[in-house]
Amino acid sequence: MTHSPIPRVTRSDVAREAGTSVAVVSYVINNGPRPVAEKTRQRVLQAIKKTGYRPNGIARALASGSTQTYGLIAPDISNPFIASMAHALQREAFADGKVLLLGDASDSSGRERELINNMLHRQVDGLIYTSVDRHPYIALIEESGTPCVMLDRIDPGLNVSVIQVDEQLAAWQATKHLVDHGYRDIAIICGPREMLNTQDRIRGWRQALEEASLTINPEWIFSTNYTRAGGYEATRRMLQGRLPRALFATNEQQAFGCLRALAERGLRVPQDIALVCFNATQESIYSVPSITAVRQPVDKMARAAIDMLKNWNGVVRRIEFEFYLRVGESCGCQGHEVQSEQDEE
């Protein structure tokens, strides 16, 4: 048995119910451009309620030049740090009356390009973008004239607005924390070498060791993907050679994979190998041991990104936020009690 589709209520239906013209209905819905007597306005509003009329969002967007949407292009939404940023951005966009469209590139540069084209075809009012390999498709976006804010370190020569933290400085601070504990043999699990943020984090690690006059062992640089599996595999490689006393994992997922590999070998953290990481979320608080980690001010960064798109004037801006080191138990410190996200930000 088939059902006939319910006819769509139009402005003509509203005008007929209100006993006025379609133009007057449009003036009421759009709050102009011509004034409508209050009595007539109330009659139109009652007709809208009675008929169940809903304005055509696409038509209104074409008329106003705004789709009331932003697009977010992210490398991998399954990464908890990226998911926490997406959640914060969605909240800020909604507060601004916008809808946030999510594009998950699944760590594929080709898919990333397709997603950008898709967002641009949908005429989003602005893009918030983190590139898979930190070599973004800026020219493609610039050609469309769409406002864009990057959420990560990119080539300084690119003419694009950026919100970021100093990742080299953050890596330096995390590594220095291990040095301050008295650890001397410190390894690093990093991301793919060709990625700009990997290079920043390695430089920060090197800087902290050099300042302490410690030996930099090239064999203790373990490059892998920014995933649990990557951290697990890199730690298994590390376990085949001479072990360091401490380890800096350049993202939280790698740290979780590392904990698993060390546990399988019967090694304890921090008693046998101390551990710190970068880009932590609430998850690292609840691991055992809790992980000492660099945190970015996700809520503040999301608020700034949406504000930049909302007040876009074409002028390139670069905003750098302060990060902080949240002390856990994995480095050898006495970890703090678990606290809520709101308490931390």
Stockholm file with secondary structure:
# STOCKHOLM 1.0

chainA/1-345         MTHSPIPRVTRSDVAREAGTSVAVVSYVINNGPRPVAEKTRQRVLQAIKKTGYRPNGIARALASGSTQTYGLIAPDISNPFIASMAHALQREAFADGKVLLLGDASDSSGRERELINNMLHRQVDGLIYTSVDRHPYIALIEESGTPCVMLDRIDPGLNVSVIQVDEQLAAWQATKHLVDHGYRDIAIICGPREMLNTQDRIRGWRQALEEASLTINPEWIFSTNYTRAGGYEATRRMLQGRLPRALFATNEQQAFGCLRALAERGLRVPQDIALVCFNATQESIYSVPSITAVRQPVDKMARAAIDMLKNWNGVVRRIEFEFYLRVGESCGCQGHEVQSEQDEE
#=GR chainA/1-345 SS CCCCCCCCCCHHHHHHHHTSCHHHHHHHHHTCSSCCCHHHHHHHHHHHHHHTCCCCHHHHHHHHTCCSEEEEEESCTTSHHHHHHHHHHHHHHHHTTCEEEEEECTTCHHHHHHHHHHHHHTTCSEEEECCSSSCCCHHHHHHHTCCEEECSCCCTTSCCEEEEECHHHHHHHHHHHHHHTTCCCEEEEECCTTSHHHHHHHHHHHHHHHHTTCCCCGGGEEECCSSHHHHHHHHHHHTTSCCCSEEEESSHHHHHHHHHHHHHTTCCTTTTSEEEESSCCTHHHHSSSCCEEEECCHHHHHHHHHHHHHTCCSCCCEEEECCEEECCSTTSSCCCCCCCHHHHC
#=GC SS_cons         CCCCCCCCCCHHHHHHHHTSCHHHHHHHHHTCSSCCCHHHHHHHHHHHHHHTCCCCHHHHHHHHTCCSEEEEEESCTTSHHHHHHHHHHHHHHHHTTCEEEEEECTTCHHHHHHHHHHHHHTTCSEEEECCSSSCCCHHHHHHHTCCEEECSCCCTTSCCEEEEECHHHHHHHHHHHHHHTTCCCEEEEECCTTSHHHHHHHHHHHHHHHHTTCCCCGGGEEECCSSHHHHHHHHHHHTTSCCCSEEEESSHHHHHHHHHHHHHTTCCTTTTSEEEESSCCTHHHHSSSCCEEEECCHHHHHHHHHHHHHTCCSCCCEEEECCEEECCSTTSSCCCCCCCHHHHC
//
